Amino acid sequence: MTELERFFRRFVSNLAASDPVRLHHPIPLEDIHDAIVPYRSNRRALLLESVEDYELILLRLCAGEGGLVRTEPEEARARFAEEAASSNPDLNVLRKCEHVLVSIRSEPLARALGPDSDPDLVYAPPLSDPALTGLDVGGLDPINDLAPIEPEPPAEEFEEAAEPEETPHCLYCGDLLPAGRPVRFCPHCGQRQTPPECPHCHSEVDPGWRHCVNCGAALADG
């Protein structure tokens, strides 16, 4: 599986788990970057070393590489494709182009939700299912309209389950931090657990960034 395919499947998996209806509607580019597949919480699953690697793959996806998604407006897609083909792409173009919408194409979506994909994703029975014989399925959504209906659980099962606490990780080396106590410094790499700031505009930046996403200033290696 290529990096681009891995990113696309993670995108589909996260969206199917959180809001599967949006799989069939245009999605603002900033939602993918900030909420659906944010770098910080997905970098391990995506096997990425830096935020630059993450943004380059997102740029390639939105440029139309692999035919996985459709990007609108066309002017933005063409700009993304131009930068993706460059030897030194300007990754800030992802934020410079406004009102960009990304739609998942139906065939790649079907493959991502198929039997070889994540078993926890939304299931839709094939249209050849004997139970559908004689049924007019021409106008049905194979993901949302044909999914099996599960019986409602008893009322007592509606009690909200406590959300598991997220295991803390070092902002720099990614190793586990001691749980249940305040941690100011990582016991593994010794880095202070405060997100660094841009020295020019004081915006929060991620460790490893080379430039500030707010003002574009060069950052010290760290």
Backbone as a chain_set.jsonl record, in Angstrom:
{"seq": "MTELERFFRRFVSNLAASDPVRLHHPIPLEDIHDAIVPYRSNRRALLLESVEDYELILLRLCAGEGGLVRTEPEEARARFAEEAASSNPDLNVLRKCEHVLVSIRSEPLARALGPDSDPDLVYAPPLSDPALTGLDVGGLDPINDLAPIEPEPPAEEFEEAAEPEETPHCLYCGDLLPAGRPVRFCPHCGQRQTPPECPHCHSEVDPGWRHCVNCGAALADG", "coords": {"N": [[0.841, -1.191, 0.0], [0.589, 2.19, -0.886], [1.81, 5.396, 0.387], [-0.068, 7.359, -0.201], [-2.426, 5.876, -0.653], [-2.684, 4.757, 1.882], [-3.167, 7.062, 3.412], [-5.602, 7.891, 2.252], [-7.315, 5.72, 2.906], [-7.26, 5.948, 5.681], [-8.501, 8.422, 5.959], [-11.094, 7.799, 4.955], [-11.796, 5.807, 6.81], [-11.749, 7.188, 9.322], [-13.759, 9.083, 8.863], [-15.97, 7.469, 8.31], [-16.316, 6.318, 10.782], [-16.979, 8.485, 12.401], [-18.885, 10.218, 11.135], [-20.617, 8.98, 8.908], [-22.408, 9.794, 6.893], [-21.269, 11.984, 5.665], [-19.477, 10.909, 3.921], [-20.497, 10.931, 1.402], [-20.742, 13.512, 0.575], [-19.513, 16.792, -0.374], [-16.522, 17.918, 1.235], [-15.073, 20.382, 3.25], [-11.71, 21.39, 2.743], [-10.176, 22.243, 4.952], [-11.417, 20.888, 7.031], [-10.566, 18.265, 6.74], [-7.843, 18.496, 7.253], [-7.808, 19.652, 9.845], [-9.678, 18.31, 11.507], [-10.69, 15.718, 10.65], [-8.551, 14.047, 9.728], [-6.279, 14.836, 11.449], [-2.831, 15.738, 11.766], [-1.31, 15.313, 14.184], [-2.651, 13.335, 15.739], [-2.746, 11.197, 14.018], [-0.339, 10.514, 12.885], [1.222, 8.292, 13.561], [-0.294, 6.058, 12.695], [-0.287, 6.639, 10.008], [2.336, 6.353, 9.405], [4.214, 8.442, 9.21], [6.927, 10.785, 9.229], [7.133, 13.54, 9.607], [5.418, 16.745, 9.757], [5.61, 17.989, 7.328], [5.77, 15.837, 5.529], [3.202, 14.842, 5.877], [1.588, 16.997, 4.931], [2.402, 17.102, 2.291], [1.412, 14.678, 1.242], [-1.335, 15.118, 1.604], [-1.59, 17.273, -0.138], [-1.02, 15.996, -2.587], [-3.176, 14.205, -2.694], [-5.378, 16.004, -2.899], [-4.706, 17.144, -5.26], [-5.561, 15.388, -7.082], [-4.221, 13.048, -7.594], [-4.049, 9.625, -8.311], [-6.773, 9.488, -8.632], [-8.586, 9.455, -6.506], [-10.138, 11.335, -5.133], [-12.309, 14.175, -5.825], [-11.604, 17.507, -6.463], [-12.715, 20.758, -5.846], [-12.771, 24.321, -6.279], [-11.824, 23.842, -9.788], [-9.623, 25.393, -10.395], [-8.189, 25.493, -8.007], [-7.503, 22.775, -7.698], [-5.827, 22.457, -9.915], [-3.766, 24.184, -9.187], [-2.789, 22.874, -6.916], [-1.883, 20.51, -8.131], [0.173, 21.51, -9.709], [2.005, 22.391, -7.755], [2.494, 19.957, -6.434], [3.886, 18.578, -8.362], [6.212, 19.937, -8.421], [9.742, 20.321, -7.707], [10.29, 21.492, -5.33], [7.856, 21.884, -3.559], [5.388, 24.316, -2.584], [3.981, 24.081, 0.342], [2.276, 25.655, 1.74], [0.277, 26.365, 0.065], [-1.972, 24.89, 0.524], [-3.343, 26.265, 2.431], [-3.6, 28.731, 1.331], [-5.415, 28.64, -0.775], [-8.763, 29.249, -0.792], [-12.054, 28.134, 0.308], [-12.108, 25.474, -0.656], [-13.354, 22.39, -1.732], [-13.613, 18.914, -1.151], [-14.462, 15.886, -2.606], [-15.188, 12.488, -2.164], [-14.517, 9.988, -4.482], [-16.709, 7.558, -5.975], [-15.939, 4.864, -6.712], [-13.26, 4.421, -5.567], [-14.079, 4.804, -2.904], [-15.837, 2.649, -2.514], [-13.999, 0.559, -2.701], [-12.407, 1.111, -0.473], [-14.212, 0.633, 1.535], [-14.639, -2.003, 1.232], [-14.417, -5.681, 1.496], [-11.713, -6.115, 2.056], [-10.928, -4.044, 3.581], [-10.836, -2.009, 6.594], [-12.404, -3.844, 9.111], [-14.147, -2.619, 10.865], [-15.45, -0.613, 9.543], [-18.294, 0.962, 7.91], [-20.734, -1.299, 6.728], [-22.042, -2.48, 3.651], [-24.363, -4.478, 1.963], [-23.782, -6.509, -0.976], [-25.213, -5.688, -4.199], [-26.129, -7.95, -5.391], [-27.206, -9.555, -3.514], [-29.355, -12.151, -2.467], [-31.525, -11.402, -0.884], [-32.298, -9.012, -1.892], [-33.533, -9.426, -4.249], [-35.676, -8.58, -6.883], [-36.086, -6.074, -5.874], [-36.156, -2.604, -6.473], [-33.254, -1.085, -6.811], [-32.019, 0.982, -7.983], [-31.977, 3.746, -7.371], [-30.906, 3.839, -4.847], [-28.697, 4.413, -2.094], [-25.825, 2.622, -1.746], [-24.388, 2.441, 0.622], [-25.715, 3.721, 2.779], [-28.489, 3.214, 2.464], [-28.811, 0.477, 2.098], [-27.666, -0.847, 4.173], [-27.7, -3.314, 6.762], [-30.379, -3.375, 9.129], [-30.133, -2.985, 12.508], [-31.481, -4.388, 15.522], [-33.034, -2.345, 18.053], [-31.331, -1.698, 21.099], [-32.086, -2.736, 24.511], [-33.549, -0.378, 26.867], [-31.904, 0.076, 29.07], [-29.371, -0.152, 28.054], [-28.676, 2.193, 26.963], [-27.222, 3.825, 28.566], [-24.66, 6.143, 28.995], [-21.36, 5.344, 28.18], [-18.309, 5.584, 29.92], [-15.802, 7.634, 28.599], [-12.679, 6.44, 27.498], [-9.598, 7.444, 28.984], [-7.231, 9.399, 27.252], [-4.035, 8.237, 26.401], [-1.154, 9.913, 27.394], [1.381, 11.344, 25.295], [4.768, 12.172, 24.493], [5.429, 15.382, 23.16], [7.543, 15.627, 21.483], [9.352, 13.311, 21.129], [7.463, 11.317, 21.052], [7.138, 9.16, 22.785], [5.558, 7.296, 25.504], [4.147, 9.098, 28.239], [4.28, 9.415, 31.833], [1.257, 8.521, 33.397], [-1.479, 10.079, 35.178], [-0.258, 12.074, 36.654], [1.198, 15.355, 36.914], [3.238, 16.309, 34.195], [6.051, 17.882, 33.322], [8.401, 17.675, 31.919], [9.719, 15.424, 29.474], [10.448, 12.083, 30.38], [12.042, 10.575, 28.751], [13.277, 11.936, 26.524], [13.783, 14.391, 27.611], [12.651, 16.813, 26.837], [10.817, 19.859, 27.307], [7.373, 19.872, 28.045], [5.737, 21.762, 26.661], [4.045, 23.229, 24.036], [5.994, 24.613, 21.419], [6.503, 28.088, 20.437], [6.074, 30.398, 17.719], [8.72, 32.597, 17.127], [8.202, 35.036, 16.038], [5.391, 35.698, 15.598], [4.254, 34.489, 17.725], [2.484, 32.353, 17.546], [1.204, 29.047, 18.189], [3.236, 26.276, 17.391], [4.069, 23.129, 15.848], [6.362, 20.637, 17.034], [9.225, 20.129, 15.041], [8.361, 21.503, 12.82], [9.367, 23.564, 10.091], [8.661, 26.051, 9.281], [6.486, 28.705, 10.321], [2.956, 28.282, 10.37], [1.286, 30.392, 10.423], [2.534, 32.943, 9.985], [4.65, 32.316, 8.352], [7.289, 32.494, 9.039], [10.71, 31.394, 9.385], [11.637, 28.641, 11.409], [13.555, 27.565, 14.226], [15.46, 24.533, 14.21], [14.087, 21.73, 15.873]], "CA": [[0.0, 0.0, 0.0], [1.369, 3.413, -0.956], [1.492, 6.403, 1.405], [-1.294, 8.038, -0.597], [-3.544, 4.967, -0.395], [-2.837, 4.648, 3.341], [-3.811, 8.296, 3.869], [-6.996, 7.878, 1.8], [-8.072, 4.754, 3.707], [-7.412, 6.527, 7.02], [-9.505, 9.463, 5.776], [-12.399, 7.139, 4.864], [-12.048, 5.11, 8.074], [-12.083, 8.163, 10.362], [-15.034, 9.71, 8.555], [-17.013, 6.457, 8.46], [-16.522, 6.083, 12.206], [-17.502, 9.665, 13.083], [-20.052, 10.81, 10.472], [-20.592, 8.3, 7.607], [-23.201, 10.49, 5.88], [-20.406, 12.93, 4.961], [-18.708, 10.208, 2.894], [-21.128, 11.145, 0.106], [-20.939, 14.938, 0.372], [-18.251, 17.555, -0.416], [-15.972, 18.209, 2.557], [-14.071, 21.459, 3.211], [-10.333, 20.92, 2.898], [-9.684, 22.488, 6.304], [-11.959, 19.869, 7.934], [-9.701, 17.088, 6.639], [-6.573, 18.832, 7.901], [-7.935, 20.037, 11.252], [-10.586, 17.507, 12.327], [-10.919, 14.323, 10.24], [-7.253, 13.342, 9.756], [-5.23, 15.756, 11.918], [-1.496, 15.111, 11.771], [-0.787, 14.924, 15.49], [-3.259, 12.102, 16.247], [-2.763, 10.145, 12.997], [0.968, 10.338, 12.258], [1.727, 6.924, 13.759], [-1.032, 5.167, 11.803], [0.089, 6.964, 8.637], [3.77, 6.057, 9.278], [4.85, 9.656, 8.72], [7.988, 11.283, 10.086], [7.05, 14.981, 9.857], [4.217, 17.411, 9.262], [5.82, 18.263, 5.916], [5.376, 14.628, 4.811], [1.742, 14.79, 5.954], [0.985, 18.003, 4.066], [2.694, 16.755, 0.901], [0.467, 13.645, 0.832], [-2.637, 15.774, 1.481], [-1.516, 18.048, -1.368], [-1.127, 15.055, -3.704], [-4.549, 13.704, -2.718], [-6.26, 17.064, -3.396], [-4.328, 17.428, -6.648], [-6.222, 14.397, -7.927], [-3.364, 11.886, -7.851], [-4.691, 8.351, -8.039], [-8.207, 9.534, -8.909], [-9.308, 9.055, -5.298], [-11.095, 12.376, -4.767], [-12.526, 15.272, -6.766], [-11.371, 18.776, -5.767], [-13.34, 21.932, -6.449], [-12.872, 24.557, -7.728], [-10.786, 23.257, -10.626], [-8.422, 26.227, -10.319], [-7.429, 25.066, -6.828], [-6.92, 21.459, -7.982], [-4.709, 22.652, -10.839], [-2.662, 24.786, -8.42], [-2.231, 21.8, -6.088], [-1.15, 19.595, -9.014], [1.403, 22.196, -10.102], [2.942, 22.353, -6.633], [2.849, 18.562, -6.155], [4.863, 18.149, -9.375], [7.418, 20.745, -8.276], [10.822, 19.73, -6.918], [10.251, 22.146, -4.018], [6.466, 22.357, -3.494], [4.968, 25.265, -1.548], [2.904, 23.414, 1.068], [1.337, 26.664, 2.242], [-0.818, 26.537, -0.89], [-3.155, 24.252, 1.093], [-4.072, 27.268, 3.217], [-3.799, 29.93, 0.526], [-6.614, 28.458, -1.599], [-9.933, 29.275, 0.088], [-13.319, 27.519, -0.12], [-11.826, 24.255, -1.417], [-14.184, 21.255, -1.337], [-13.079, 17.62, -1.578], [-15.482, 14.841, -2.659], [-14.63, 11.143, -2.35], [-15.083, 9.321, -5.66], [-17.49, 6.389, -5.563], [-15.233, 3.586, -6.843], [-12.279, 4.279, -4.475], [-14.798, 4.667, -1.638], [-16.318, 1.269, -2.429], [-12.846, -0.303, -2.403], [-11.979, 1.364, 0.907], [-15.216, 0.049, 2.427], [-14.837, -3.387, 0.816], [-14.06, -6.746, 2.447], [-10.295, -6.084, 2.412], [-10.657, -2.825, 4.344], [-11.013, -2.08, 8.035], [-13.674, -4.514, 9.401], [-15.023, -1.785, 11.679], [-16.107, 0.395, 8.732], [-19.698, 0.721, 7.597], [-20.915, -2.411, 5.804], [-23.189, -2.433, 2.758], [-24.444, -5.752, 1.256], [-23.701, -6.373, -2.433], [-26.516, -5.581, -4.841], [-26.537, -9.276, -5.84], [-27.715, -10.281, -2.357], [-30.67, -12.732, -2.752], [-32.579, -10.716, -0.148], [-32.671, -7.81, -2.63], [-34.106, -9.84, -5.52], [-36.944, -7.941, -7.192], [-36.144, -4.737, -5.301], [-35.605, -1.56, -7.325], [-32.167, -0.477, -6.045], [-31.339, 1.927, -8.848], [-31.793, 5.053, -6.764], [-30.526, 3.701, -3.447], [-27.314, 4.601, -1.675], [-25.394, 1.292, -1.289], [-23.783, 2.474, 1.952], [-26.648, 4.127, 3.826], [-29.839, 2.708, 2.294], [-28.862, -0.979, 2.058], [-27.02, -1.422, 5.348], [-28.661, -4.063, 7.575], [-30.951, -2.669, 10.269], [-29.92, -3.712, 13.752], [-32.54, -4.134, 16.507], [-32.688, -1.377, 19.086], [-30.986, -2.346, 22.369], [-32.958, -2.372, 25.633], [-33.358, 0.987, 27.343], [-30.815, 0.19, 30.026], [-28.095, -0.136, 27.364], [-28.423, 3.536, 26.455], [-26.404, 4.585, 29.492], [-23.415, 6.576, 28.38], [-20.146, 4.711, 28.682], [-17.243, 6.554, 30.206], [-14.778, 7.666, 27.558], [-11.348, 6.104, 28.014], [-8.652, 8.552, 29.001], [-6.192, 9.314, 26.218], [-2.691, 8.048, 26.938], [-0.326, 11.053, 26.975], [2.632, 11.08, 24.588], [5.687, 13.313, 24.402], [5.219, 16.205, 21.974], [8.759, 15.644, 20.651], [9.813, 11.973, 20.723], [6.296, 10.463, 20.881], [7.059, 8.073, 23.761], [4.521, 7.431, 26.526], [4.451, 9.868, 29.43], [3.632, 8.851, 33.013], [-0.139, 8.922, 33.532], [-1.981, 10.365, 36.507], [0.563, 13.057, 37.365], [1.66, 16.434, 36.029], [4.53, 16.031, 33.555], [6.569, 19.102, 32.684], [9.479, 17.289, 31.016], [9.661, 14.025, 29.051], [11.483, 11.286, 31.026], [12.821, 9.852, 27.746], [14.141, 12.829, 25.757], [14.079, 15.569, 28.42], [12.07, 18.036, 26.288], [9.732, 20.475, 28.064], [6.101, 19.524, 27.425], [4.976, 22.958, 26.301], [4.202, 23.417, 22.595], [6.811, 25.796, 21.104], [5.835, 29.208, 19.785], [6.803, 31.134, 16.678], [9.365, 33.756, 17.753], [7.785, 36.29, 15.407], [3.98, 36.035, 15.837], [3.887, 33.789, 18.965], [1.483, 31.314, 17.333], [1.665, 27.715, 18.565], [3.745, 25.479, 16.281], [4.365, 21.743, 16.192], [7.78, 20.272, 16.967], [9.656, 19.633, 13.744], [8.019, 22.415, 11.729], [10.442, 24.44, 9.629], [8.105, 27.386, 9.107], [5.225, 28.989, 11.022], [1.817, 28.219, 9.458], [0.526, 31.644, 10.516], [3.23, 34.063, 9.352], [5.628, 31.808, 7.399], [8.669, 32.718, 9.492], [11.54, 30.217, 9.565], [11.749, 28.232, 12.808], [14.77, 26.834, 14.547], [15.286, 23.083, 14.255], [13.817, 21.247, 17.22]], "C": [[0.879, 1.245, 0.0], [0.973, 4.369, 0.167], [0.174, 7.09, 1.086], [-2.511, 7.16, -0.324], [-3.785, 4.822, 1.1], [-3.543, 5.877, 3.902], [-5.294, 8.286, 3.494], [-7.834, 6.921, 2.641], [-8.263, 5.253, 5.146], [-8.481, 7.614, 7.012], [-10.906, 8.85, 5.759], [-12.764, 6.479, 6.193], [-12.478, 6.079, 9.168], [-13.453, 8.777, 10.124], [-16.181, 8.725, 8.709], [-17.331, 6.209, 9.926], [-17.206, 7.255, 12.902], [-18.789, 10.202, 12.467], [-20.157, 10.232, 9.065], [-21.414, 8.994, 6.524], [-22.32, 11.414, 5.044], [-19.524, 12.251, 3.916], [-19.225, 10.532, 1.498], [-21.377, 12.621, -0.19], [-19.579, 15.646, 0.305], [-17.829, 17.981, 0.987], [-14.965, 19.344, 2.434], [-12.679, 20.915, 3.5], [-9.832, 21.112, 4.318], [-10.233, 21.477, 7.307], [-11.093, 18.612, 7.908], [-8.434, 17.327, 7.448], [-6.725, 19.006, 9.407], [-8.716, 19.045, 12.104], [-10.663, 16.033, 11.938], [-9.634, 13.508, 10.282], [-6.172, 14.316, 10.231], [-3.895, 15.03, 12.068], [-1.131, 14.533, 13.13], [-1.354, 13.594, 15.985], [-3.266, 10.969, 15.234], [-1.389, 9.815, 12.428], [1.512, 8.916, 12.43], [1.032, 5.952, 12.816], [-0.64, 5.4, 10.342], [1.57, 6.7, 8.358], [4.532, 7.251, 8.7], [5.842, 10.187, 9.732], [7.819, 12.75, 10.457], [5.756, 15.533, 9.312], [4.37, 17.768, 7.791], [5.427, 17.053, 5.063], [3.856, 14.518, 4.753], [1.115, 15.756, 4.946], [1.26, 17.716, 2.59], [1.724, 15.68, 0.402], [-0.929, 14.239, 0.677], [-2.692, 16.605, 0.199], [-1.69, 17.144, -2.587], [-2.548, 14.506, -3.834], [-5.484, 14.734, -3.35], [-5.911, 17.481, -4.82], [-4.958, 16.434, -7.619], [-5.388, 13.171, -8.223], [-4.087, 10.599, -7.448], [-6.182, 8.342, -8.297], [-9.066, 9.165, -7.721], [-10.382, 10.063, -4.899], [-11.248, 13.365, -5.919], [-12.436, 16.578, -5.989], [-11.989, 19.92, -6.555], [-12.974, 23.175, -5.629], [-11.69, 23.974, -8.488], [-9.502, 24.072, -10.563], [-7.553, 25.838, -9.137], [-6.769, 23.718, -7.079], [-5.708, 21.593, -8.885], [-3.505, 23.26, -10.118], [-1.992, 23.73, -7.543], [-1.382, 20.853, -6.937], [0.175, 20.203, -9.442], [2.44, 22.146, -8.99], [3.392, 20.928, -6.328], [3.901, 18.048, -7.133], [6.174, 18.901, -9.258], [8.469, 20.013, -7.44], [10.886, 20.327, -5.514], [8.861, 22.746, -3.81], [6.227, 23.322, -2.332], [3.761, 24.663, -0.837], [1.898, 24.398, 1.642], [0.177, 26.894, 1.291], [-2.096, 25.881, -0.377], [-3.994, 25.234, 1.89], [-4.349, 28.543, 2.415], [-5.059, 29.84, -0.329], [-7.831, 28.336, -0.677], [-11.128, 28.577, -0.56], [-13.088, 26.299, -1.013], [-12.662, 23.11, -0.85], [-13.62, 19.974, -1.944], [-14.196, 16.587, -1.496], [-14.813, 13.501, -2.924], [-15.304, 10.484, -3.547], [-15.659, 7.962, -5.264], [-16.709, 5.075, -5.639], [-14.142, 3.419, -5.781], [-12.945, 4.13, -3.113], [-15.286, 3.242, -1.455], [-15.18, 0.31, -2.108], [-12.402, -0.134, -0.946], [-12.937, 0.76, 1.915], [-15.452, -1.424, 2.131], [-14.351, -4.393, 1.83], [-12.602, -6.749, 2.862], [-9.93, -4.867, 3.244], [-10.84, -3.082, 5.828], [-12.345, -2.724, 8.361], [-14.622, -3.677, 10.226], [-15.75, -0.727, 10.864], [-17.541, -0.015, 8.426], [-19.81, -0.358, 6.529], [-22.142, -2.173, 4.942], [-23.242, -3.747, 1.996], [-24.351, -5.55, -0.238], [-25.09, -6.347, -3.042], [-27.004, -6.924, -5.362], [-27.088, -10.119, -4.704], [-29.099, -10.828, -2.674], [-31.804, -12.003, -2.052], [-33.075, -9.492, -0.893], [-33.317, -8.139, -3.968], [-35.469, -9.2, -5.716], [-37.082, -6.543, -6.653], [-35.49, -3.742, -6.248], [-34.555, -0.806, -6.527], [-31.459, 0.602, -6.845], [-31.049, 3.259, -8.192], [-31.35, 5.002, -5.326], [-29.039, 3.939, -3.252], [-26.824, 3.273, -1.119], [-24.789, 1.289, 0.091], [-24.835, 2.709, 3.022], [-28.013, 3.476, 3.711], [-29.925, 1.192, 2.388], [-28.162, -1.63, 3.242], [-28.046, -2.145, 6.2], [-29.099, -3.262, 8.786], [-30.783, -3.532, 11.516], [-31.042, -3.398, 14.729], [-32.077, -3.142, 17.56], [-32.387, -2.1, 20.393], [-31.986, -1.95, 23.442], [-32.576, -1.011, 26.187], [-32.157, 1.107, 28.261], [-29.453, 0.25, 29.356], [-27.751, 1.236, 26.816], [-27.59, 4.375, 27.407], [-25.068, 4.905, 28.841], [-22.224, 5.891, 29.03], [-19.085, 5.772, 28.894], [-16.192, 6.481, 29.108], [-13.411, 7.342, 28.155], [-10.423, 7.304, 27.96], [-7.566, 8.333, 27.946], [-4.813, 9.211, 26.864], [-1.794, 9.187, 26.473], [0.969, 10.599, 26.313], [3.472, 12.357, 24.571], [5.45, 14.057, 23.091], [6.384, 16.092, 21.001], [9.167, 14.252, 20.178], [8.667, 10.992, 20.552], [6.18, 9.33, 21.862], [5.989, 8.368, 24.815], [5.034, 8.253, 27.707], [3.754, 9.229, 30.628], [2.213, 9.404, 33.157], [-0.468, 9.237, 34.99], [-1.149, 11.337, 37.314], [0.967, 14.159, 36.395], [3.052, 16.114, 35.483], [4.978, 17.293, 32.825], [7.67, 18.789, 31.677], [9.358, 15.814, 30.692], [10.776, 13.247, 29.741], [12.394, 10.557, 30.029], [13.8, 10.768, 27.009], [14.473, 14.12, 26.496], [13.466, 16.864, 27.919], [10.921, 18.538, 27.17], [8.415, 20.261, 27.32], [5.191, 20.739, 27.258], [5.162, 23.173, 24.813], [5.011, 24.679, 22.307], [5.992, 26.861, 20.394], [6.716, 29.788, 18.69], [7.437, 32.365, 17.323], [8.899, 35.085, 17.176], [6.349, 36.664, 15.745], [3.426, 35.344, 17.076], [2.713, 32.822, 18.783], [2.063, 29.961, 17.739], [2.097, 26.957, 17.321], [4.024, 24.071, 16.78], [5.866, 21.509, 16.166], [8.123, 19.707, 15.589], [9.279, 20.521, 12.577], [9.215, 23.291, 11.372], [9.971, 25.884, 9.45], [6.798, 27.507, 9.872], [4.074, 28.973, 10.022], [1.014, 29.508, 9.473], [1.206, 32.789, 9.766], [4.315, 33.622, 8.374], [7.065, 31.982, 7.811], [9.411, 31.395, 9.659], [11.695, 29.931, 11.06], [13.064, 27.505, 13.011], [14.476, 25.353, 14.57], [15.041, 22.659, 15.681], [12.886, 20.088, 17.217]], "O": [[1.811, 1.347, 0.797], [-0.057, 4.188, 0.816], [-0.614, 7.375, 1.987], [-3.522, 7.647, 0.182], [-4.93, 4.769, 1.549], [-4.414, 5.758, 4.764], [-6.146, 8.63, 4.313], [-8.943, 7.267, 3.048], [-9.305, 5.01, 5.755], [-9.274, 7.718, 7.948], [-11.8, 9.321, 6.462], [-13.903, 6.58, 6.649], [-13.46, 5.828, 9.867], [-14.222, 8.972, 11.065], [-17.253, 9.096, 9.185], [-18.475, 5.923, 10.279], [-17.929, 7.06, 13.879], [-19.697, 10.602, 13.196], [-19.818, 10.922, 8.104], [-21.141, 8.799, 5.339], [-22.58, 11.613, 3.857], [-18.89, 12.931, 3.109], [-18.486, 10.422, 0.519], [-22.136, 12.95, -1.102], [-18.6, 15.153, 0.867], [-18.66, 18.354, 1.815], [-14.077, 19.275, 1.584], [-12.496, 20.084, 4.389], [-9.137, 20.245, 4.848], [-9.597, 21.223, 8.329], [-10.907, 17.966, 8.939], [-8.007, 16.474, 8.226], [-5.868, 18.558, 10.17], [-8.458, 18.935, 13.302], [-10.698, 15.175, 12.82], [-9.623, 12.397, 10.813], [-5.236, 14.596, 9.483], [-3.846, 13.861, 12.449], [-0.69, 13.387, 13.219], [-0.627, 12.803, 16.586], [-3.741, 9.877, 15.546], [-1.273, 8.932, 11.578], [2.188, 8.398, 11.54], [1.688, 5.112, 12.201], [-0.659, 4.471, 9.535], [2.015, 6.806, 7.215], [5.379, 7.097, 7.821], [5.639, 10.063, 10.94], [8.302, 13.177, 11.506], [5.075, 14.889, 8.513], [3.374, 17.845, 7.071], [4.825, 17.212, 4.001], [3.287, 14.151, 3.725], [0.216, 15.376, 4.196], [0.443, 18.049, 1.732], [1.26, 15.753, -0.736], [-1.637, 13.908, -0.274], [-3.722, 16.638, -0.476], [-2.422, 17.487, -3.516], [-3.063, 14.358, -4.942], [-6.285, 14.4, -4.223], [-6.725, 18.098, -5.507], [-4.894, 16.618, -8.835], [-5.796, 12.33, -9.023], [-4.664, 10.514, -6.363], [-6.811, 7.289, -8.193], [-10.158, 8.621, -7.89], [-11.429, 9.676, -4.38], [-10.445, 13.396, -6.851], [-13.11, 16.745, -4.972], [-11.809, 20.032, -7.767], [-12.875, 23.091, -4.405], [-10.665, 23.648, -7.889], [-8.409, 23.514, -10.665], [-6.326, 25.845, -9.236], [-5.608, 23.523, -6.72], [-4.687, 20.94, -8.669], [-2.362, 22.9, -10.4], [-0.766, 23.696, -7.438], [-0.298, 20.442, -6.523], [1.185, 19.505, -9.53], [3.616, 21.889, -9.245], [4.557, 20.712, -5.996], [4.713, 17.19, -6.784], [7.15, 18.55, -9.921], [8.138, 19.196, -6.581], [11.473, 19.73, -4.611], [8.694, 23.964, -3.873], [6.787, 23.164, -1.248], [2.644, 24.723, -1.349], [0.783, 24.011, 1.991], [-0.804, 27.544, 1.655], [-3.191, 26.264, -0.788], [-5.207, 25.065, 2.016], [-5.221, 29.334, 2.773], [-5.706, 30.856, -0.582], [-7.906, 27.41, 0.131], [-11.213, 28.443, -1.781], [-13.788, 26.112, -2.008], [-12.679, 22.886, 0.36], [-13.204, 19.952, -3.102], [-14.812, 16.421, -0.443], [-13.965, 13.391, -3.809], [-16.532, 10.428, -3.615], [-15.167, 7.304, -4.347], [-16.804, 4.253, -4.727], [-14.09, 2.37, -5.14], [-12.437, 3.409, -2.254], [-15.168, 2.68, -0.367], [-15.356, -0.638, -1.343], [-12.065, -1.108, -0.272], [-12.535, 0.412, 3.025], [-16.354, -2.036, 2.702], [-13.916, -4.013, 2.918], [-12.261, -7.314, 3.901], [-8.762, -4.67, 3.579], [-10.982, -4.225, 6.262], [-13.37, -2.2, 7.924], [-15.811, -3.994, 10.288], [-16.585, -0.005, 11.41], [-17.949, -1.156, 8.645], [-19.074, -0.341, 5.543], [-23.172, -1.715, 5.438], [-22.227, -4.122, 1.409], [-24.797, -4.519, -0.74], [-26.033, -6.908, -2.484], [-28.169, -7.045, -5.74], [-27.409, -11.289, -4.909], [-29.959, -10.064, -3.111], [-32.926, -11.979, -2.557], [-34.147, -8.973, -0.582], [-33.621, -7.233, -4.745], [-36.323, -9.262, -4.832], [-38.077, -5.873, -6.928], [-34.403, -3.995, -6.768], [-34.89, 0.013, -5.671], [-30.407, 1.088, -6.43], [-29.993, 3.847, -8.424], [-31.406, 6.018, -4.633], [-28.232, 3.692, -4.148], [-27.353, 2.817, -0.105], [-24.678, 0.223, 0.697], [-24.869, 2.014, 4.037], [-28.649, 3.202, 4.729], [-30.983, 0.657, 2.718], [-28.077, -2.856, 3.302], [-29.163, -1.651, 6.356], [-28.298, -2.557, 9.398], [-31.242, -4.673, 11.561], [-31.515, -2.263, 14.773], [-30.9, -3.094, 17.919], [-33.111, -3.023, 20.763], [-32.667, -0.934, 23.303], [-31.452, -0.542, 26.012], [-31.462, 2.123, 28.243], [-28.473, 0.649, 29.986], [-26.667, 1.434, 26.267], [-27.276, 5.524, 27.096], [-24.435, 4.051, 28.221], [-22.091, 5.859, 30.253], [-18.986, 6.735, 28.134], [-15.747, 5.396, 28.733], [-13.028, 7.895, 29.186], [-10.457, 8.086, 27.01], [-7.056, 7.225, 27.777], [-4.467, 9.99, 27.753], [-1.677, 9.414, 25.269], [1.574, 9.605, 26.714], [2.946, 13.469, 24.628], [5.289, 13.439, 22.038], [6.241, 16.422, 19.824], [9.315, 14.022, 18.977], [8.863, 9.929, 19.964], [5.206, 8.58, 21.798], [5.57, 9.51, 24.999], [6.187, 8.128, 28.12], [2.733, 8.563, 30.456], [1.998, 10.612, 33.052], [0.175, 8.734, 35.911], [-1.308, 11.424, 38.532], [1.067, 13.924, 35.191], [3.936, 15.696, 36.231], [4.366, 17.714, 31.844], [7.863, 19.522, 30.707], [8.939, 15.027, 31.541], [11.929, 13.676, 29.71], [13.408, 9.984, 30.427], [14.982, 10.451, 26.873], [15.348, 14.869, 26.064], [13.719, 17.921, 28.497], [10.151, 17.744, 27.711], [8.349, 20.449, 26.105], [4.03, 20.728, 27.665], [6.295, 23.291, 24.346], [4.737, 25.723, 22.9], [4.935, 26.583, 19.828], [7.942, 29.681, 18.732], [6.74, 33.112, 18.01], [9.165, 36.141, 17.75], [6.085, 37.801, 16.135], [2.276, 35.569, 17.451], [2.021, 32.502, 19.749], [3.273, 29.75, 17.646], [1.403, 26.989, 16.304], [4.193, 23.845, 17.979], [6.572, 22.116, 15.361], [7.377, 18.894, 15.045], [9.791, 20.347, 11.471], [9.978, 23.705, 12.245], [10.773, 26.817, 9.466], [6.085, 26.52, 10.051], [4.178, 29.57, 8.951], [0.147, 29.701, 8.621], [0.561, 33.517, 9.012], [4.851, 34.451, 7.639], [7.976, 31.664, 7.045], [8.809, 30.388, 10.032], [11.861, 30.844, 11.869], [13.612, 26.907, 12.085], [13.365, 24.947, 14.91], [15.692, 23.151, 16.602], [12.555, 19.559, 18.278]]}, "num_chains": 1, "name": "protein.A"}
